[in-house]
Each structure stands twice: as structure tokens, then as C-alpha cells.
Amino acid sequence: MGQITELTQVVPADPGKPVRPEAASSQRTSRELAEHPDTWSHEQADEVVRRYTELAPVWDGDRGGYRSVPLADALQRGGPWPDGLCLEVGCGTGLLSALIQDVWPKVISLDLTWAMLSRSPAAWRVLGDASQLPAGDASAQAVVLADVPLFADEVVRTLTPDGVVVWSNALGEDAPHHVPIETVLGALEKASREDWSAVMSHAGWGLWAVLRRGEAA
Ligand SMILES: C[S@@+](CC[C@H](N)C(=O)[O-])C[C@H]1O[C@@H](n2cnc3c(N)ncnc32)[C@H](O)[C@@H]1O
């Protein structure tokens, strides 16, 4: 397993972190998908769309205040960043798209749920499934995964050899889509049959990791 380097937390966590009652069962599913992506089914996709169609009207109002904190810290401290195309997978309502675009001016923002995606102001929006990314082999220099399922084969297929994966969980280890960084790293290594390394940190209520092929610099 490649090296994981943890940087000191610089953005403190305020009191009042929300609790998501569904987190434990959702984390089991997220971990199962990261380790066994072939278990993804039409029924699961339908359930995602049903759930996020319900949440879409209140997403920004209820959750917009804290979601960008770990990603902003990752983009500030996790570089250097390769130039080129970025795939924002599971972009939701686009809360994070402007931050990403500050680093990668060309961003394709993809989501499975039209009710979420249709609210996004992103320039290039695609309705699609992360298990089949609509991008060519080695076409992206970055893949951003902020609280979405990991389909490592697709991430590895679409990334250039020097590309980066940016992972974040806005509620850290308590986020419904949280998967331990060791598991994310292991899934990327298994999919690529190469060594990867990661830099990670906590920020606010969340955590982030930046993963690259090769050993830590
Ligand atoms: C927790 S929300 C995160 C949204 C956004 N990244 C944010 O941080 O505000 C998860 C999003 O991922 C999308 N999603 C879940 N599974 C997906 C899949 N297989 N392919 C594409 N999008 C997916 C959902 O529709 C939802 O919009």
C-alpha cells in the first residue's frame, strides 16, 4: 500500500457538526462500491436519483454553508496541480464548481440526478453515471470526487498518467459517503496495478485527500 501523508489541520472545526442518521448504512454501501464496483445496480442508481431529487430543492440552503470547506483547503494545500481538463464527478447543484474552476478552467461537471444538476451554474454539465464516465481514456488531468461513490476503474481509465484525484468528505469520517483514505488508495492501486500515494488533512468538519500515481514526493 502506498504512503499516506497527513498534513496538520489548519481550518478549525466549529461546534455544531450535523449528524446524518443514514451515515453508517450509507458508508457501508460506499465502501462496498469502492471495493467491488461491479455490485452497482440499476436499483441503486434509481434510489440515488429518488433521494437526491427529494433533497435538491433544499440542498444549498441546508448544506451549502459547510460543504466547500475541505475542498477549498485541499485546493489550497494539496497541489501542485497539472494543467488540463477536470472531471467533477457527482457535482450536485454545483456548490463546489466555481472553486474547482479557479484551478482548472475546463471542468466537466457530471451528476446522475437531473434535479441536482439542473440547479448547477457550471458551463459544461453532463447527466451521467460515475460508473461509466463520458470521457476518453487518459483525457483528464484531474478527477474531483466530493462526497460521491468511487468507481476506481473509471477514474484510472480517464486520468492521464500524471493526473490527480481530489477526494473530499464535507462531514469527514461521519459523512454518508466517507470511505477511509486507505480504501480509496487501495482501490486506485487495484484498478491501475500501480502504486499511488496520498496527502490528506482535516478541515472544518471535513477531510480531504489528494492522490497521485507513484511514491510520495
Ligand atoms: C452528497 S451529494 C454531493 C454533491 C456535491 N459534490 C456537493 O458536495 O455538494 C452526492 C451527489 O452525487 C450524485 N451521485 C451519486 N451517485 C452517482 C453516480 N453513480 N454517478 C453520478 N453522480 C452520482 C448524486 O446525484 C448527488 O448529486
The ligand as an ORCA input file, in Angstrom:
! r2SCAN-3c Opt
* xyz 0 1
  C     -23.663     14.140     -1.378
  S     -24.094     14.807     -2.938
  C     -22.638     15.800     -3.263
  C     -22.871     16.875     -4.285
  C     -21.701     17.850     -4.440
  N     -20.472     17.157     -4.797
  C     -21.509     18.639     -3.165
  O     -20.503     18.402     -2.478
  O     -22.372     19.470     -2.855
  C     -23.866     13.400     -3.980
  C     -24.162     13.666     -5.451
  O     -23.621     12.582     -6.193
  C     -24.544     12.173     -7.166
  N     -24.288     10.762     -7.463
  C     -24.442      9.696     -6.645
  N     -24.105      8.566     -7.283
  C     -23.703      8.942     -8.535
  C     -23.224      8.227     -9.677
  N     -23.114      6.902     -9.687
  N     -22.904      8.937    -10.772
  C     -23.022     10.281    -10.806
  N     -23.477     11.007     -9.765
  C     -23.804     10.343     -8.643
  C     -25.910     12.449     -6.539
  O     -26.907     12.577     -7.524
  C     -25.642     13.739     -5.768
  O     -25.920     14.867     -6.544
*
